[in-house]
Amino acid sequence: MKKQILLPQEIDENAKLLFLSSGYELVKCSDIEVETLREKGKQAIGIIVFGGHFGAEQMDVLPHLKVIGRFGVGIDNVDSAAAKARGIKIVNTPAANSHSVADAVLMSILMLAREPMAADCFVKRKLWSRNISPDKALRMGQELRNLTVGIVGLGTIGTEVATRCLAFGMRVISYTPSQKKMHHVENVSFEKLLEESDFISLNCAGNSQTYHLINKEALSRMKNSAYLINFARGSVIDTTALVEALQKQKIAGAALDVFEEEPLDENDPLLGLDNVLLFPHFGSSTSQAIEKISKQLANNMINSL
């Protein structure tokens, strides 16, 4: 039997070479729908899964499947119980994208604090004149120094976020069930984090314990001037409660890279709000991260087979 790996999306060329040099054949498929997998994956012993749910139904049409490679950090979109019952291994790359995602979190903090896009439009639309002062036309920004950022989940990415925020002179607090300790970072209760943070960065896993961790009650504890940033998983936030909080300005704003349903529906109420930054799940979309994830995942899959 041929040693085939299914590729629903492209990966780094160096990762492809790792598979090929180890004797694997790469088979492209357009998606992970059951009928596509049934047609393309009759001989596949491995598959790389990106977004979308990958469950028992997909596994059952891949009779020789031995390993699922999850492209990225979490494996919440893969049915772990179904894989275990079928003797299928799941591997991922938990640390490969940490720098890229942490950079994106800091980018969001800076954008929320200073609104550079509004300032850019102010100049490009030729509004800057002797008669129109930017101090009056634009919202006054904030220095990050001495503001408090609360990090939910002090894992690999959360630690990188903390390191960047400390470099800007911010006070960093964290809520992390693991009780991991980091120099100059104070571990606090979830309630204290909500009440004292000027920015809250969600960097936790998506699971039953964190489902809708940010709900109506949690949002009500936040400062009216606080911002919420989510580059973790969409399921961590109760979207309906967040929309209400943003509409009623119970919090100042948010930056979201992940959502409960992706992509966003064209009628999603988030699209009509001015106090939220919306990104297309691009936190790890840098050339360096894609290369690291691809190569680490290829090695992990090869080693598991």
Disulfide bonds with the S-S distance in Angstrom:
none
